[in-house]
Amino acid sequence: MSKQTESFYNTFSIFYPLADVFLRAQKKVLFKETNDLPEGNLLEIGVGNGSHFKFYKKHCITGIDTSGAMLELARKQIVGNIRLLKMDGKALLFDDGQFDSVVISRVIAVVDDPGQLMAEVLRVLKPQGQVFILNHFTPDNWLRFIDHAFKPISKFLHFKSVFHVHDIPTIKKFRLLKEVHFGFASYFKLLIYQKK
Ligand SMILES: C[S@@+](CC[C@H](N)C(=O)[O-])C[C@H]1O[C@@H](n2cnc3c(N)ncnc32)[C@H](O)[C@@H]1O
């Protein structure tokens, strides 16, 4: 993550709950899927303000983020077995094969090098481990023109409005298990991959 993105999230952390309001349905599906997994070690990359913590039912959670301000907010949301660390998802300080699953919610189009992020995810996942990516992806339909129109502004908001999963080179090292769509006019998808 660039220093500018880190400082962007440090500055706007206080407004962050507003953005969360629009994704309740999508997140409900995400946590239904993670809670259906057997118990295990789950890493969430880019935990933000920790609004997800209350939804995790049985895993041992490690949450990381590069924004100190976001982590401060997240610390107040801790319930149960949750460890929080300031760390870059592109340079994880964990040994290989530590985690059963990884959650990346609205982070993959924020990091400057999603390929490196996914290479790190691959490394820290156990064999057959799963990764849950909830994000906006540029659709093939007319909505793609909105993404392209928004591109110059999105730089200032520190994310890529034009974003395709097939542009991430390391994604080929995972097997796609499930793709959940959220309706015709939604940019959001939940992609569930497994380490090959
Ligand atoms: C749009 S917010 C999403 C927060 C939360 N995951 C959610 O879905 O509500 C993006 C978060 O990712 C964090 N982030 C950005 N780049 C990161 C990186 N390279 N490593 C870890 N966290 C990162 C930001 O600080 C911010 O808290």
The ligand as an SDF file (V2000), in Angstrom:
LIG
                    3D

 27 29  0  0  0  0  0  0  0  0999 V2000
  -12.3550    0.0960    1.5670 C   0  0  0  0  0  0  0  0  0  0  0  0
  -11.6600   -0.3600    3.1110 S   0  0  0  0  0  0  0  0  0  0  0  0
  -12.4280   -1.9550    3.3820 C   0  0  0  0  0  0  0  0  0  0  0  0
  -12.5270   -2.3100    4.8420 C   0  0  0  0  0  0  0  0  0  0  0  0
  -13.2350   -3.6510    5.1490 C   0  0  0  0  0  0  0  0  0  0  0  0
  -12.4710   -4.7500    4.6260 N   0  0  0  0  0  0  0  0  0  0  0  0
  -14.6370   -3.6850    4.6170 C   0  0  0  0  0  0  0  0  0  0  0  0
  -14.9590   -4.4780    3.7330 O   0  0  0  0  0  0  0  0  0  0  0  0
  -15.4770   -2.9220    5.1130 O   0  0  0  0  0  0  0  0  0  0  0  0
  -10.0120   -0.8120    2.6580 C   0  0  0  0  0  0  0  0  0  0  0  0
   -9.1420   -1.1200    3.8580 C   0  0  0  0  0  0  0  0  0  0  0  0
   -7.9730   -1.7920    3.3990 O   0  0  0  0  0  0  0  0  0  0  0  0
   -6.8470   -1.2430    4.0390 C   0  0  0  0  0  0  0  0  0  0  0  0
   -5.6930   -1.5120    3.1640 N   0  0  0  0  0  0  0  0  0  0  0  0
   -5.4060   -0.9170    1.9890 C   0  0  0  0  0  0  0  0  0  0  0  0
   -4.2880   -1.4370    1.4530 N   0  0  0  0  0  0  0  0  0  0  0  0
   -3.8660   -2.3980    2.3180 C   0  0  0  0  0  0  0  0  0  0  0  0
   -2.7670   -3.2910    2.3210 C   0  0  0  0  0  0  0  0  0  0  0  0
   -1.8670   -3.3060    1.3330 N   0  0  0  0  0  0  0  0  0  0  0  0
   -2.6310   -4.1330    3.3550 N   0  0  0  0  0  0  0  0  0  0  0  0
   -3.5390   -4.1440    4.3720 C   0  0  0  0  0  0  0  0  0  0  0  0
   -4.5980   -3.3090    4.4270 N   0  0  0  0  0  0  0  0  0  0  0  0
   -4.7610   -2.4450    3.4090 C   0  0  0  0  0  0  0  0  0  0  0  0
   -7.1960    0.2280    4.2390 C   0  0  0  0  0  0  0  0  0  0  0  0
   -6.4110    0.8370    5.2380 O   0  0  0  0  0  0  0  0  0  0  0  0
   -8.6680    0.1250    4.6110 C   0  0  0  0  0  0  0  0  0  0  0  0
   -8.8490   -0.0610    5.9930 O   0  0  0  0  0  0  0  0  0  0  0  0
  1  2  1  0
  2  3  1  0
  2 10  1  0
  3  4  1  0
  4  5  1  0
  5  6  1  0
  5  7  1  0
  7  8  2  0
  7  9  1  0
 10 11  1  0
 11 12  1  0
 11 26  1  0
 12 13  1  0
 13 14  1  0
 13 24  1  0
 14 15  1  0
 14 23  1  0
 15 16  2  0
 16 17  1  0
 17 18  1  0
 17 23  2  0
 18 19  1  0
 18 20  2  0
 20 21  1  0
 21 22  2  0
 22 23  1  0
 24 25  1  0
 24 26  1  0
 26 27  1  0
M  CHG  2   2   1   9  -1
M  END
$$$$
